[in-house]
Amino acid sequence: MAQARPVVASPVGVNVKLVKESHAGFLAATRQEWWDALLKLVSDNLLRRKMGMDGRREVERKYCTDVIAPRLIDLFREVAGQAESARR
């Protein structure tokens, strides 16, 4: 998704939420579903591009370092503050 490419993923774990929310590809549980999803992507250039761009936007919106870094910094500060309080 970060490379603006559509995905076909197994419907397990975070894949289910990520693919459904981003509209970046297809979920496929069976061999036939995988085949059908790949065939759709191979035969429809506009669909490939749209799904790829949708996925890229989702990555930029939720997972890029500009988004994640401030959250991590806040988390580290919170943990450090709790550790400091526990030592007192």
PyMOL Python script that loads the backbone (N, CA, C, O; Angstrom):
from pymol import cmd

cmd.read_pdbstr("""\
ATOM      1  N   MET A   1       0.817  -1.187   0.000  1.00  0.00           N
ATOM      2  CA  MET A   1       0.000   0.000   0.000  1.00  0.00           C
ATOM      3  C   MET A   1       0.867   1.259   0.000  1.00  0.00           C
ATOM      4  O   MET A   1       0.531   2.250  -0.648  1.00  0.00           O
ATOM      5  N   ALA A   2       1.974   1.215   0.723  1.00  0.00           N
ATOM      6  CA  ALA A   2       2.856   2.380   0.765  1.00  0.00           C
ATOM      7  C   ALA A   2       3.431   2.689  -0.614  1.00  0.00           C
ATOM      8  O   ALA A   2       3.828   3.823  -0.884  1.00  0.00           O
ATOM      9  N   GLN A   3       3.475   1.697  -1.476  1.00  0.00           N
ATOM     10  CA  GLN A   3       3.995   1.885  -2.829  1.00  0.00           C
ATOM     11  C   GLN A   3       2.890   2.202  -3.838  1.00  0.00           C
ATOM     12  O   GLN A   3       3.119   2.164  -5.047  1.00  0.00           O
ATOM     13  N   ALA A   4       1.695   2.514  -3.338  1.00  0.00           N
ATOM     14  CA  ALA A   4       0.542   2.839  -4.185  1.00  0.00           C
ATOM     15  C   ALA A   4       0.179   1.679  -5.105  1.00  0.00           C
ATOM     16  O   ALA A   4      -0.142   1.865  -6.279  1.00  0.00           O
ATOM     17  N   ARG A   5       0.241   0.474  -4.534  1.00  0.00           N
ATOM     18  CA  ARG A   5      -0.139  -0.729  -5.264  1.00  0.00           C
ATOM     19  C   ARG A   5      -1.325  -1.376  -4.558  1.00  0.00           C
ATOM     20  O   ARG A   5      -1.359  -1.423  -3.328  1.00  0.00           O
ATOM     21  N   PRO A   6      -2.293  -1.873  -5.313  1.00  0.00           N
ATOM     22  CA  PRO A   6      -3.418  -2.558  -4.677  1.00  0.00           C
ATOM     23  C   PRO A   6      -2.950  -3.851  -4.045  1.00  0.00           C
ATOM     24  O   PRO A   6      -1.918  -4.403  -4.428  1.00  0.00           O
ATOM     25  N   VAL A   7      -3.708  -4.331  -3.080  1.00  0.00           N
ATOM     26  CA  VAL A   7      -3.325  -5.544  -2.368  1.00  0.00           C
ATOM     27  C   VAL A   7      -4.401  -6.611  -2.491  1.00  0.00           C
ATOM     28  O   VAL A   7      -5.582  -6.324  -2.683  1.00  0.00           O
ATOM     29  N   VAL A   8      -3.948  -7.844  -2.372  1.00  0.00           N
ATOM     30  CA  VAL A   8      -4.826  -8.979  -2.144  1.00  0.00           C
ATOM     31  C   VAL A   8      -4.260  -9.614  -0.891  1.00  0.00           C
ATOM     32  O   VAL A   8      -3.086  -9.980  -0.842  1.00  0.00           O
ATOM     33  N   ALA A   9      -5.105  -9.741   0.125  1.00  0.00           N
ATOM     34  CA  ALA A   9      -4.624 -10.221   1.418  1.00  0.00           C
ATOM     35  C   ALA A   9      -5.578 -11.255   1.993  1.00  0.00           C
ATOM     36  O   ALA A   9      -6.773 -11.255   1.699  1.00  0.00           O
ATOM     37  N   SER A  10      -5.033 -12.123   2.805  1.00  0.00           N
ATOM     38  CA  SER A  10      -5.864 -13.077   3.536  1.00  0.00           C
ATOM     39  C   SER A  10      -6.666 -12.320   4.590  1.00  0.00           C
ATOM     40  O   SER A  10      -6.153 -11.381   5.198  1.00  0.00           O
ATOM     41  N   PRO A  11      -7.909 -12.714   4.812  1.00  0.00           N
ATOM     42  CA  PRO A  11      -8.748 -12.005   5.788  1.00  0.00           C
ATOM     43  C   PRO A  11      -8.449 -12.438   7.224  1.00  0.00           C
ATOM     44  O   PRO A  11      -9.271 -13.078   7.880  1.00  0.00           O
ATOM     45  N   VAL A  12      -7.265 -12.080   7.690  1.00  0.00           N
ATOM     46  CA  VAL A  12      -6.850 -12.405   9.051  1.00  0.00           C
ATOM     47  C   VAL A  12      -6.278 -11.167   9.724  1.00  0.00           C
ATOM     48  O   VAL A  12      -5.723 -10.285   9.069  1.00  0.00           O
ATOM     49  N   GLY A  13      -6.421 -11.117  11.033  1.00  0.00           N
ATOM     50  CA  GLY A  13      -5.823 -10.046  11.813  1.00  0.00           C
ATOM     51  C   GLY A  13      -6.176  -8.660  11.311  1.00  0.00           C
ATOM     52  O   GLY A  13      -7.307  -8.383  10.914  1.00  0.00           O
ATOM     53  N   VAL A  14      -5.174  -7.805  11.342  1.00  0.00           N
ATOM     54  CA  VAL A  14      -5.360  -6.401  10.969  1.00  0.00           C
ATOM     55  C   VAL A  14      -5.672  -6.234   9.479  1.00  0.00           C
ATOM     56  O   VAL A  14      -6.187  -5.193   9.073  1.00  0.00           O
ATOM     57  N   ASN A  15      -5.370  -7.235   8.669  1.00  0.00           N
ATOM     58  CA  ASN A  15      -5.674  -7.139   7.236  1.00  0.00           C
ATOM     59  C   ASN A  15      -7.135  -6.791   6.983  1.00  0.00           C
ATOM     60  O   ASN A  15      -7.448  -5.984   6.108  1.00  0.00           O
ATOM     61  N   VAL A  16      -8.027  -7.406   7.754  1.00  0.00           N
ATOM     62  CA  VAL A  16      -9.462  -7.207   7.533  1.00  0.00           C
ATOM     63  C   VAL A  16      -9.819  -5.735   7.670  1.00  0.00           C
ATOM     64  O   VAL A  16     -10.442  -5.155   6.779  1.00  0.00           O
ATOM     65  N   LYS A  17      -9.428  -5.137   8.775  1.00  0.00           N
ATOM     66  CA  LYS A  17      -9.736  -3.728   9.004  1.00  0.00           C
ATOM     67  C   LYS A  17      -9.018  -2.827   8.002  1.00  0.00           C
ATOM     68  O   LYS A  17      -9.626  -1.925   7.426  1.00  0.00           O
ATOM     69  N   LEU A  18      -7.755  -3.068   7.800  1.00  0.00           N
ATOM     70  CA  LEU A  18      -6.947  -2.206   6.943  1.00  0.00           C
ATOM     71  C   LEU A  18      -7.438  -2.206   5.496  1.00  0.00           C
ATOM     72  O   LEU A  18      -7.585  -1.142   4.895  1.00  0.00           O
ATOM     73  N   VAL A  19      -7.686  -3.364   4.945  1.00  0.00           N
ATOM     74  CA  VAL A  19      -8.118  -3.437   3.549  1.00  0.00           C
ATOM     75  C   VAL A  19      -9.528  -2.881   3.386  1.00  0.00           C
ATOM     76  O   VAL A  19      -9.808  -2.172   2.420  1.00  0.00           O
ATOM     77  N   LYS A  20     -10.413  -3.198   4.323  1.00  0.00           N
ATOM     78  CA  LYS A  20     -11.786  -2.685   4.214  1.00  0.00           C
ATOM     79  C   LYS A  20     -11.834  -1.175   4.352  1.00  0.00           C
ATOM     80  O   LYS A  20     -12.518  -0.508   3.575  1.00  0.00           O
ATOM     81  N   GLU A  21     -11.125  -0.622   5.323  1.00  0.00           N
ATOM     82  CA  GLU A  21     -11.162   0.830   5.541  1.00  0.00           C
ATOM     83  C   GLU A  21     -10.494   1.606   4.419  1.00  0.00           C
ATOM     84  O   GLU A  21     -10.930   2.703   4.071  1.00  0.00           O
ATOM     85  N   SER A  22      -9.445   1.044   3.859  1.00  0.00           N
ATOM     86  CA  SER A  22      -8.684   1.780   2.853  1.00  0.00           C
ATOM     87  C   SER A  22      -9.227   1.608   1.442  1.00  0.00           C
ATOM     88  O   SER A  22      -8.946   2.429   0.569  1.00  0.00           O
ATOM     89  N   HIS A  23      -9.993   0.563   1.211  1.00  0.00           N
ATOM     90  CA  HIS A  23     -10.463   0.225  -0.140  1.00  0.00           C
ATOM     91  C   HIS A  23      -9.281   0.034  -1.084  1.00  0.00           C
ATOM     92  O   HIS A  23      -9.359   0.344  -2.273  1.00  0.00           O
ATOM     93  N   ALA A  24      -8.186  -0.482  -0.531  1.00  0.00           N
ATOM     94  CA  ALA A  24      -6.942  -0.600  -1.278  1.00  0.00           C
ATOM     95  C   ALA A  24      -6.752  -1.945  -1.946  1.00  0.00           C
ATOM     96  O   ALA A  24      -5.704  -2.203  -2.538  1.00  0.00           O
ATOM     97  N   GLY A  25      -7.752  -2.803  -1.858  1.00  0.00           N
ATOM     98  CA  GLY A  25      -7.583  -4.107  -2.472  1.00  0.00           C
ATOM     99  C   GLY A  25      -8.694  -5.059  -2.094  1.00  0.00           C
ATOM    100  O   GLY A  25      -9.811  -4.653  -1.776  1.00  0.00           O
ATOM    101  N   PHE A  26      -8.361  -6.336  -2.136  1.00  0.00           N
ATOM    102  CA  PHE A  26      -9.333  -7.385  -1.894  1.00  0.00           C
ATOM    103  C   PHE A  26      -8.863  -8.305  -0.781  1.00  0.00           C
ATOM    104  O   PHE A  26      -7.666  -8.503  -0.576  1.00  0.00           O
ATOM    105  N   LEU A  27      -9.829  -8.860  -0.070  1.00  0.00           N
ATOM    106  CA  LEU A  27      -9.549  -9.924   0.888  1.00  0.00           C
ATOM    107  C   LEU A  27      -9.915 -11.240   0.207  1.00  0.00           C
ATOM    108  O   LEU A  27     -10.957 -11.347  -0.439  1.00  0.00           O
ATOM    109  N   ALA A  28      -9.051 -12.231   0.356  1.00  0.00           N
ATOM    110  CA  ALA A  28      -9.280 -13.505  -0.310  1.00  0.00           C
ATOM    111  C   ALA A  28      -8.932 -14.650   0.636  1.00  0.00           C
ATOM    112  O   ALA A  28      -7.812 -14.740   1.139  1.00  0.00           O
ATOM    113  N   ALA A  29      -9.904 -15.514   0.866  1.00  0.00           N
ATOM    114  CA  ALA A  29      -9.701 -16.634   1.778  1.00  0.00           C
ATOM    115  C   ALA A  29      -9.456 -17.948   1.035  1.00  0.00           C
ATOM    116  O   ALA A  29      -8.761 -18.831   1.538  1.00  0.00           O
ATOM    117  N   THR A  30     -10.022 -18.070  -0.146  1.00  0.00           N
ATOM    118  CA  THR A  30      -9.894 -19.323  -0.887  1.00  0.00           C
ATOM    119  C   THR A  30      -9.035 -19.116  -2.134  1.00  0.00           C
ATOM    120  O   THR A  30      -8.770 -17.992  -2.561  1.00  0.00           O
ATOM    121  N   ARG A  31      -8.624 -20.221  -2.684  1.00  0.00           N
ATOM    122  CA  ARG A  31      -7.841 -20.161  -3.929  1.00  0.00           C
ATOM    123  C   ARG A  31      -8.640 -19.440  -5.017  1.00  0.00           C
ATOM    124  O   ARG A  31      -8.080 -18.643  -5.769  1.00  0.00           O
ATOM    125  N   GLN A  32      -9.938 -19.713  -5.104  1.00  0.00           N
ATOM    126  CA  GLN A  32     -10.782 -19.074  -6.121  1.00  0.00           C
ATOM    127  C   GLN A  32     -10.890 -17.569  -5.882  1.00  0.00           C
ATOM    128  O   GLN A  32     -10.841 -16.789  -6.833  1.00  0.00           O
ATOM    129  N   GLU A  33     -11.036 -17.151  -4.620  1.00  0.00           N
ATOM    130  CA  GLU A  33     -11.106 -15.718  -4.310  1.00  0.00           C
ATOM    131  C   GLU A  33      -9.798 -15.023  -4.678  1.00  0.00           C
ATOM    132  O   GLU A  33      -9.815 -13.910  -5.204  1.00  0.00           O
ATOM    133  N   TRP A  34      -8.673 -15.665  -4.408  1.00  0.00           N
ATOM    134  CA  TRP A  34      -7.384 -15.090  -4.801  1.00  0.00           C
ATOM    135  C   TRP A  34      -7.323 -14.940  -6.319  1.00  0.00           C
ATOM    136  O   TRP A  34      -6.948 -13.885  -6.831  1.00  0.00           O
ATOM    137  N   TRP A  35      -7.686 -15.982  -7.021  1.00  0.00           N
ATOM    138  CA  TRP A  35      -7.663 -15.957  -8.480  1.00  0.00           C
ATOM    139  C   TRP A  35      -8.559 -14.840  -9.011  1.00  0.00           C
ATOM    140  O   TRP A  35      -8.146 -14.065  -9.874  1.00  0.00           O
ATOM    141  N   ASP A  36      -9.788 -14.759  -8.494  1.00  0.00           N
ATOM    142  CA  ASP A  36     -10.736 -13.742  -8.959  1.00  0.00           C
ATOM    143  C   ASP A  36     -10.210 -12.330  -8.683  1.00  0.00           C
ATOM    144  O   ASP A  36     -10.315 -11.450  -9.538  1.00  0.00           O
ATOM    145  N   ALA A  37      -9.649 -12.117  -7.503  1.00  0.00           N
ATOM    146  CA  ALA A  37      -9.134 -10.788  -7.150  1.00  0.00           C
ATOM    147  C   ALA A  37      -7.960 -10.401  -8.046  1.00  0.00           C
ATOM    148  O   ALA A  37      -7.900  -9.280  -8.551  1.00  0.00           O
ATOM    149  N   LEU A  38      -7.047 -11.317  -8.235  1.00  0.00           N
ATOM    150  CA  LEU A  38      -5.895 -11.028  -9.093  1.00  0.00           C
ATOM    151  C   LEU A  38      -6.331 -10.792 -10.538  1.00  0.00           C
ATOM    152  O   LEU A  38      -5.800  -9.907 -11.210  1.00  0.00           O
ATOM    153  N   LEU A  39      -7.281 -11.567 -11.009  1.00  0.00           N
ATOM    154  CA  LEU A  39      -7.787 -11.387 -12.368  1.00  0.00           C
ATOM    155  C   LEU A  39      -8.429 -10.013 -12.541  1.00  0.00           C
ATOM    156  O   LEU A  39      -8.226  -9.358 -13.564  1.00  0.00           O
ATOM    157  N   LYS A  40      -9.207  -9.572 -11.540  1.00  0.00           N
ATOM    158  CA  LYS A  40      -9.801  -8.231 -11.599  1.00  0.00           C
ATOM    159  C   LYS A  40      -8.725  -7.165 -11.698  1.00  0.00           C
ATOM    160  O   LYS A  40      -8.828  -6.238 -12.502  1.00  0.00           O
ATOM    161  N   LEU A  41      -7.693  -7.300 -10.879  1.00  0.00           N
ATOM    162  CA  LEU A  41      -6.622  -6.294 -10.881  1.00  0.00           C
ATOM    163  C   LEU A  41      -5.824  -6.299 -12.180  1.00  0.00           C
ATOM    164  O   LEU A  41      -5.466  -5.241 -12.697  1.00  0.00           O
ATOM    165  N   VAL A  42      -5.551  -7.470 -12.698  1.00  0.00           N
ATOM    166  CA  VAL A  42      -4.789  -7.568 -13.943  1.00  0.00           C
ATOM    167  C   VAL A  42      -5.566  -6.985 -15.115  1.00  0.00           C
ATOM    168  O   VAL A  42      -4.985  -6.389 -16.022  1.00  0.00           O
ATOM    169  N   SER A  43      -6.874  -7.159 -15.090  1.00  0.00           N
ATOM    170  CA  SER A  43      -7.660  -6.760 -16.256  1.00  0.00           C
ATOM    171  C   SER A  43      -8.258  -5.352 -16.170  1.00  0.00           C
ATOM    172  O   SER A  43      -8.892  -4.903 -17.124  1.00  0.00           O
ATOM    173  N   ASP A  44      -8.074  -4.654 -15.061  1.00  0.00           N
ATOM    174  CA  ASP A  44      -8.692  -3.331 -14.919  1.00  0.00           C
ATOM    175  C   ASP A  44      -7.667  -2.308 -14.420  1.00  0.00           C
ATOM    176  O   ASP A  44      -7.437  -2.171 -13.218  1.00  0.00           O
ATOM    177  N   ASN A  45      -7.070  -1.609 -15.351  1.00  0.00           N
ATOM    178  CA  ASN A  45      -6.029  -0.633 -15.030  1.00  0.00           C
ATOM    179  C   ASN A  45      -6.548   0.488 -14.128  1.00  0.00           C
ATOM    180  O   ASN A  45      -5.864   0.892 -13.188  1.00  0.00           O
ATOM    181  N   LEU A  46      -7.748   0.991 -14.408  1.00  0.00           N
ATOM    182  CA  LEU A  46      -8.318   2.060 -13.577  1.00  0.00           C
ATOM    183  C   LEU A  46      -8.544   1.591 -12.140  1.00  0.00           C
ATOM    184  O   LEU A  46      -8.263   2.331 -11.197  1.00  0.00           O
ATOM    185  N   LEU A  47      -9.039   0.389 -11.971  1.00  0.00           N
ATOM    186  CA  LEU A  47      -9.255  -0.171 -10.634  1.00  0.00           C
ATOM    187  C   LEU A  47      -7.928  -0.307  -9.891  1.00  0.00           C
ATOM    188  O   LEU A  47      -7.834   0.051  -8.717  1.00  0.00           O
ATOM    189  N   ARG A  48      -6.905  -0.823 -10.570  1.00  0.00           N
ATOM    190  CA  ARG A  48      -5.570  -0.942  -9.961  1.00  0.00           C
ATOM    191  C   ARG A  48      -5.064   0.402  -9.482  1.00  0.00           C
ATOM    192  O   ARG A  48      -4.577   0.522  -8.357  1.00  0.00           O
ATOM    193  N   ARG A  49      -5.174   1.403 -10.320  1.00  0.00           N
ATOM    194  CA  ARG A  49      -4.682   2.736  -9.958  1.00  0.00           C
ATOM    195  C   ARG A  49      -5.461   3.339  -8.794  1.00  0.00           C
ATOM    196  O   ARG A  49      -4.877   3.906  -7.871  1.00  0.00           O
ATOM    197  N   LYS A  50      -6.790   3.209  -8.848  1.00  0.00           N
ATOM    198  CA  LYS A  50      -7.626   3.764  -7.783  1.00  0.00           C
ATOM    199  C   LYS A  50      -7.322   3.077  -6.452  1.00  0.00           C
ATOM    200  O   LYS A  50      -7.110   3.748  -5.442  1.00  0.00           O
ATOM    201  N   MET A  51      -7.302   1.768  -6.450  1.00  0.00           N
ATOM    202  CA  MET A  51      -7.024   1.048  -5.206  1.00  0.00           C
ATOM    203  C   MET A  51      -5.620   1.355  -4.696  1.00  0.00           C
ATOM    204  O   MET A  51      -5.405   1.513  -3.494  1.00  0.00           O
ATOM    205  N   GLY A  52      -4.683   1.437  -5.608  1.00  0.00           N
ATOM    206  CA  GLY A  52      -3.312   1.771  -5.216  1.00  0.00           C
ATOM    207  C   GLY A  52      -3.222   3.140  -4.558  1.00  0.00           C
ATOM    208  O   GLY A  52      -2.568   3.301  -3.527  1.00  0.00           O
ATOM    209  N   MET A  53      -3.878   4.118  -5.154  1.00  0.00           N
ATOM    210  CA  MET A  53      -3.849   5.471  -4.590  1.00  0.00           C
ATOM    211  C   MET A  53      -4.628   5.546  -3.280  1.00  0.00           C
ATOM    212  O   MET A  53      -4.223   6.254  -2.358  1.00  0.00           O
ATOM    213  N   ASP A  54      -5.744   4.819  -3.192  1.00  0.00           N
ATOM    214  CA  ASP A  54      -6.503   4.781  -1.938  1.00  0.00           C
ATOM    215  C   ASP A  54      -5.636   4.211  -0.815  1.00  0.00           C
ATOM    216  O   ASP A  54      -5.640   4.721   0.305  1.00  0.00           O
ATOM    217  N   GLY A  55      -4.909   3.168  -1.123  1.00  0.00           N
ATOM    218  CA  GLY A  55      -4.021   2.573  -0.125  1.00  0.00           C
ATOM    219  C   GLY A  55      -2.911   3.512   0.288  1.00  0.00           C
ATOM    220  O   GLY A  55      -2.589   3.616   1.471  1.00  0.00           O
ATOM    221  N   ARG A  56      -2.329   4.188  -0.667  1.00  0.00           N
ATOM    222  CA  ARG A  56      -1.259   5.140  -0.374  1.00  0.00           C
ATOM    223  C   ARG A  56      -1.769   6.255   0.539  1.00  0.00           C
ATOM    224  O   ARG A  56      -1.095   6.638   1.495  1.00  0.00           O
ATOM    225  N   ARG A  57      -2.953   6.770   0.241  1.00  0.00           N
ATOM    226  CA  ARG A  57      -3.535   7.820   1.087  1.00  0.00           C
ATOM    227  C   ARG A  57      -3.751   7.319   2.510  1.00  0.00           C
ATOM    228  O   ARG A  57      -3.517   8.053   3.470  1.00  0.00           O
ATOM    229  N   GLU A  58      -4.196   6.081   2.647  1.00  0.00           N
ATOM    230  CA  GLU A  58      -4.427   5.514   3.975  1.00  0.00           C
ATOM    231  C   GLU A  58      -3.114   5.401   4.757  1.00  0.00           C
ATOM    232  O   GLU A  58      -3.071   5.705   5.949  1.00  0.00           O
ATOM    233  N   VAL A  59      -2.070   4.973   4.098  1.00  0.00           N
ATOM    234  CA  VAL A  59      -0.759   4.875   4.741  1.00  0.00           C
ATOM    235  C   VAL A  59      -0.283   6.259   5.177  1.00  0.00           C
ATOM    236  O   VAL A  59       0.195   6.427   6.299  1.00  0.00           O
ATOM    237  N   GLU A  60      -0.409   7.235   4.308  1.00  0.00           N
ATOM    238  CA  GLU A  60       0.015   8.591   4.649  1.00  0.00           C
ATOM    239  C   GLU A  60      -0.808   9.165   5.803  1.00  0.00           C
ATOM    240  O   GLU A  60      -0.276   9.876   6.656  1.00  0.00           O
ATOM    241  N   ARG A  61      -2.100   8.857   5.827  1.00  0.00           N
ATOM    242  CA  ARG A  61      -2.995   9.397   6.835  1.00  0.00           C
ATOM    243  C   ARG A  61      -2.782   8.770   8.207  1.00  0.00           C
ATOM    244  O   ARG A  61      -2.935   9.448   9.223  1.00  0.00           O
ATOM    245  N   LYS A  62      -2.429   7.476   8.254  1.00  0.00           N
ATOM    246  CA  LYS A  62      -2.383   6.769   9.534  1.00  0.00           C
ATOM    247  C   LYS A  62      -1.024   6.226   9.950  1.00  0.00           C
ATOM    248  O   LYS A  62      -0.779   6.038  11.142  1.00  0.00           O
ATOM    249  N   TYR A  63      -0.136   5.971   8.996  1.00  0.00           N
ATOM    250  CA  TYR A  63       1.050   5.188   9.334  1.00  0.00           C
ATOM    251  C   TYR A  63       2.387   5.829   8.982  1.00  0.00           C
ATOM    252  O   TYR A  63       3.428   5.241   9.277  1.00  0.00           O
ATOM    253  N   CYS A  64       2.405   6.992   8.372  1.00  0.00           N
ATOM    254  CA  CYS A  64       3.677   7.603   8.017  1.00  0.00           C
ATOM    255  C   CYS A  64       4.381   8.136   9.272  1.00  0.00           C
ATOM    256  O   CYS A  64       3.745   8.320  10.310  1.00  0.00           O
ATOM    257  N   THR A  65       5.656   8.378   9.176  1.00  0.00           N
ATOM    258  CA  THR A  65       6.421   8.828  10.341  1.00  0.00           C
ATOM    259  C   THR A  65       5.945  10.180  10.860  1.00  0.00           C
ATOM    260  O   THR A  65       6.050  10.453  12.056  1.00  0.00           O
ATOM    261  N   ASP A  66       5.427  11.024   9.984  1.00  0.00           N
ATOM    262  CA  ASP A  66       4.902  12.326  10.436  1.00  0.00           C
ATOM    263  C   ASP A  66       3.713  12.158  11.378  1.00  0.00           C
ATOM    264  O   ASP A  66       3.461  13.014  12.225  1.00  0.00           O
ATOM    265  N   VAL A  67       2.995  11.068  11.229  1.00  0.00           N
ATOM    266  CA  VAL A  67       1.839  10.795  12.080  1.00  0.00           C
ATOM    267  C   VAL A  67       2.251   9.977  13.309  1.00  0.00           C
ATOM    268  O   VAL A  67       1.830  10.273  14.427  1.00  0.00           O
ATOM    269  N   ILE A  68       3.057   8.971  13.096  1.00  0.00           N
ATOM    270  CA  ILE A  68       3.426   8.041  14.173  1.00  0.00           C
ATOM    271  C   ILE A  68       4.430   8.654  15.150  1.00  0.00           C
ATOM    272  O   ILE A  68       4.318   8.435  16.356  1.00  0.00           O
ATOM    273  N   ALA A  69       5.399   9.411  14.662  1.00  0.00           N
ATOM    274  CA  ALA A  69       6.451   9.949  15.534  1.00  0.00           C
ATOM    275  C   ALA A  69       5.901  10.778  16.700  1.00  0.00           C
ATOM    276  O   ALA A  69       6.307  10.546  17.839  1.00  0.00           O
ATOM    277  N   PRO A  70       5.006  11.722  16.467  1.00  0.00           N
ATOM    278  CA  PRO A  70       4.476  12.486  17.605  1.00  0.00           C
ATOM    279  C   PRO A  70       3.758  11.596  18.631  1.00  0.00           C
ATOM    280  O   PRO A  70       3.846  11.836  19.836  1.00  0.00           O
ATOM    281  N   ARG A  71       3.063  10.589  18.153  1.00  0.00           N
ATOM    282  CA  ARG A  71       2.387   9.664  19.082  1.00  0.00           C
ATOM    283  C   ARG A  71       3.407   8.905  19.930  1.00  0.00           C
ATOM    284  O   ARG A  71       3.229   8.743  21.137  1.00  0.00           O
ATOM    285  N   LEU A  72       4.471   8.445  19.286  1.00  0.00           N
ATOM    286  CA  LEU A  72       5.513   7.723  20.017  1.00  0.00           C
ATOM    287  C   LEU A  72       6.209   8.623  21.029  1.00  0.00           C
ATOM    288  O   LEU A  72       6.488   8.202  22.152  1.00  0.00           O
ATOM    289  N   ILE A  73       6.483   9.842  20.638  1.00  0.00           N
ATOM    290  CA  ILE A  73       7.121  10.788  21.555  1.00  0.00           C
ATOM    291  C   ILE A  73       6.238  11.020  22.777  1.00  0.00           C
ATOM    292  O   ILE A  73       6.721  11.007  23.910  1.00  0.00           O
ATOM    293  N   ASP A  74       4.945  11.233  22.545  1.00  0.00           N
ATOM    294  CA  ASP A  74       4.017  11.414  23.665  1.00  0.00           C
ATOM    295  C   ASP A  74       3.986  10.182  24.556  1.00  0.00           C
ATOM    296  O   ASP A  74       3.968  10.298  25.782  1.00  0.00           O
ATOM    297  N   LEU A  75       3.981   9.014  23.951  1.00  0.00           N
ATOM    298  CA  LEU A  75       3.974   7.770  24.724  1.00  0.00           C
ATOM    299  C   LEU A  75       5.234   7.636  25.564  1.00  0.00           C
ATOM    300  O   LEU A  75       5.164   7.296  26.745  1.00  0.00           O
ATOM    301  N   PHE A  76       6.378   7.901  24.965  1.00  0.00           N
ATOM    302  CA  PHE A  76       7.652   7.825  25.703  1.00  0.00           C
ATOM    303  C   PHE A  76       7.678   8.826  26.855  1.00  0.00           C
ATOM    304  O   PHE A  76       8.139   8.510  27.952  1.00  0.00           O
ATOM    305  N   ARG A  77       7.188  10.021  26.601  1.00  0.00           N
ATOM    306  CA  ARG A  77       7.149  11.036  27.668  1.00  0.00           C
ATOM    307  C   ARG A  77       6.232  10.598  28.804  1.00  0.00           C
ATOM    308  O   ARG A  77       6.552  10.783  29.978  1.00  0.00           O
ATOM    309  N   GLU A  78       5.101  10.023  28.449  1.00  0.00           N
ATOM    310  CA  GLU A  78       4.166   9.541  29.463  1.00  0.00           C
ATOM    311  C   GLU A  78       4.793   8.431  30.296  1.00  0.00           C
ATOM    312  O   GLU A  78       4.708   8.450  31.524  1.00  0.00           O
ATOM    313  N   VAL A  79       5.415   7.477  29.643  1.00  0.00           N
ATOM    314  CA  VAL A  79       6.060   6.370  30.351  1.00  0.00           C
ATOM    315  C   VAL A  79       7.204   6.883  31.211  1.00  0.00           C
ATOM    316  O   VAL A  79       7.362   6.460  32.356  1.00  0.00           O
ATOM    317  N   ALA A  80       7.994   7.785  30.667  1.00  0.00           N
ATOM    318  CA  ALA A  80       9.104   8.352  31.433  1.00  0.00           C
ATOM    319  C   ALA A  80       8.586   9.105  32.654  1.00  0.00           C
ATOM    320  O   ALA A  80       9.184   9.030  33.728  1.00  0.00           O
ATOM    321  N   GLY A  81       7.487   9.825  32.500  1.00  0.00           N
ATOM    322  CA  GLY A  81       6.895  10.549  33.619  1.00  0.00           C
ATOM    323  C   GLY A  81       6.377   9.601  34.681  1.00  0.00           C
ATOM    324  O   GLY A  81       6.521   9.879  35.872  1.00  0.00           O
ATOM    325  N   GLN A  82       5.786   8.502  34.285  1.00  0.00           N
ATOM    326  CA  GLN A  82       5.306   7.509  35.249  1.00  0.00           C
ATOM    327  C   GLN A  82       6.467   6.854  35.967  1.00  0.00           C
ATOM    328  O   GLN A  82       6.390   6.591  37.167  1.00  0.00           O
ATOM    329  N   ALA A  83       7.546   6.589  35.239  1.00  0.00           N
ATOM    330  CA  ALA A  83       8.723   5.988  35.863  1.00  0.00           C
ATOM    331  C   ALA A  83       9.332   6.948  36.889  1.00  0.00           C
ATOM    332  O   ALA A  83       9.763   6.538  37.966  1.00  0.00           O
ATOM    333  N   GLU A  84       9.356   8.232  36.529  1.00  0.00           N
ATOM    334  CA  GLU A  84       9.888   9.236  37.433  1.00  0.00           C
ATOM    335  C   GLU A  84       9.029   9.330  38.698  1.00  0.00           C
ATOM    336  O   GLU A  84       9.554   9.415  39.809  1.00  0.00           O
ATOM    337  N   SER A  85       7.704   9.313  38.517  1.00  0.00           N
ATOM    338  CA  SER A  85       6.784   9.373  39.658  1.00  0.00           C
ATOM    339  C   SER A  85       6.929   8.149  40.553  1.00  0.00           C
ATOM    340  O   SER A  85       6.839   8.265  41.775  1.00  0.00           O
ATOM    341  N   ALA A  86       7.149   7.002  39.973  1.00  0.00           N
ATOM    342  CA  ALA A  86       7.282   5.758  40.751  1.00  0.00           C
ATOM    343  C   ALA A  86       8.559   5.763  41.603  1.00  0.00           C
ATOM    344  O   ALA A  86       8.595   5.143  42.665  1.00  0.00           O
ATOM    345  N   ARG A  87       9.587   6.449  41.148  1.00  0.00           N
ATOM    346  CA  ARG A  87      10.850   6.510  41.897  1.00  0.00           C
ATOM    347  C   ARG A  87      10.770   7.436  43.108  1.00  0.00           C
ATOM    348  O   ARG A  87      11.590   7.341  44.022  1.00  0.00           O
ATOM    349  N   ARG A  88       9.804   8.312  43.114  1.00  0.00           N
ATOM    350  CA  ARG A  88       9.704   9.290  44.208  1.00  0.00           C
ATOM    351  C   ARG A  88       9.062   8.710  45.407  1.00  0.00           C
ATOM    352  O   ARG A  88       8.901   9.398  46.415  1.00  0.00           O
TER     353      ARG A  88
END
""", "prot")
cmd.dss("prot")
cmd.show_as("cartoon", "prot")
cmd.util.cbc("prot")
cmd.orient("prot")
